[in-house]
Amino acid sequence: MKKKTFVRVLKGFYMGISTGYLISLIVSYIFGDGTYSIPCTPALVAAMGNEINALMLATFLYGVIGAGTAAGLVVWEIDRWNLATQTGAYFLIISLVNLPIAYVMNWMEHSMVGFLYYFGTFVFYFVIIWIIKYLMWKSSVKKMNAKLRKMNEDKKQSP
């Protein structure tokens, strides 16, 4: 189990880095007028002294977000928990990972209003993604149940 968890976290770390840079490419393509915008805020560059230091920190923190998200996925495997408990635990885990990083990366204004705005946006996207995933799970369960019913009917009909 420890090896499985380590592999999950390591994969998540690399996925976080990939996702961070993919988002920066998309943003640069849409808003960059043909230039690449580095994946960190000017405030982070100023705080870190130069772009290289800011990029090194940003890359590491993207990895931490990915690793934390991947590690948090374990709550969905705890069968004795109901969906509300799993959702709450997962939300707590990713919030504790993401919100401090958002603060450090200057993705939010460093004020209560800035925090509340960022947190509200975070909750909004979490809910949208959760609803989409829930509908996908529900559809998958419906298909599995239909297959099981068909298998049971086939068993009843065979001599």
N, C-alpha and C positions, 0 to 999 in steps of 0.2 A: 504493500500500500504506500509506503514512503517513497519508493521509486516512482510509482504512478503519479503521486502528488508532485514530486520534484519535476518530472517530465512535463506535467501539465503547467506548472508555474513557469518553467523555462520556455515552453512553447508560447505561453501567454506573454512573456517578456518580449520575445521577438515579434509576436503579433502586434503588441502595443507600439513598438518602434515602427513597424511597417505601416500601421494604421495612422500614426502621427504624421509620418512623412507623406503618405498617400493623401491625407486631408490637406497638407500644405501644398501639394501639387495641384489638387483640385482648386483650392482657393487662389493659388497663383494663376492658374489658367483662366479662372473667371474674372479676377480682379487685378491681376498683375501686369496688364498691358504688355504681355510678351516677356516679362521678367519673372524670375523666381523669387518669391517672398520667403524669407527664412521662417521656419516653423516656431518662432517665438516672438514675443512682443518687444517693441523698442524699449519698454521699461525694464524687461529682463536683461536685454543687452546692456543697458546702462548700469544696472545693478551688478552684472557679472564682469563689467569692464571692457568686454569686446564680444564680437559675434561668435568666435570659436568657443569661448567659455560658456556662453549662453546656449549654443547648440549642443555642447557636450552635456550640460545639465538637462536640457530639454529632451535629448535622446534618452538619457537614463530615466528621466521621469515618465516618458512615454512607455518605456519598458516596465516601470513599476506599476503604472495603470493597467497595462496588459496582464502582468503577473497577478495583481490583486483581483482583477476581474476573473481571470482563469481560476484562481484559488477559490474565489467566492462561488463558482459554479458547483462546488461540492454540495451546497445546501439543497440543490435540486435532486440529489441522489439519496437524501435522507427520507426514506419512505414512510417512516413513522410520523413525520411532520405533515401537517396539512398545508394546502397551497398558501394560505395567508401567512403562516409562520415562515415558510420557505421564502416567500416574497419579501416579508419584513426583514428577515436575516440577510438576504441578498442585498436589499436596498441599503441596509446599515453598513455592510461590508464595503460595497462600492462607494458609498458616501464617504466613509472614513478614509478611503484611499484617494478618491478624486478631489474632494473639497480642499484639503490642505495643498495638494499639488496645484489646483486651480489658483489658489492664493499666491503660492510661490511663483508660478508662471505668469502672474499678473493677468489672468483671464477674467478676473473680476476686479472691480474697483475696491480698494482697501478701506471700505467703510461698511457700516451695517446695511445701508441701502444697496450697496454693490453686492454684498454677500447674499442678501435676500433676493435680489434680482437673479443672480447666478443660480442660487439654490432653487428658485421657482422654475427657471428654465431647465435645470437638471431634472427636477421632479416631472415636469411636463414631458420631456423626452423619455424618461424612464417609463411613465405611464403609457405613452404611445407605443413604445417598443414592447412593453409587457402585454398590452392588448393584442398586438399583432402576433406575438409568440403564443398567447393563450388561444387565439383562434386557430393557429396552426396545430397546437397540441390537441384541441378539441376535434379538429378535422381528422387528425391522425388516429385518435381514439375511436372515432366514429367508423373509420375504415377498418380498423382492427376488429371492432365488434361485428361489423358486417361479415368479415371473413370468418370469424368464429361461428356466427350463426349459420353461415353456408356450410362450414365443416360439420357442424352438429346435424344439420338437415341431411347432408350426404351420408353421415354415419347411420342415421335413423332409417334411411331408405335402402341402404345396402344390407343384404341378407346375413 
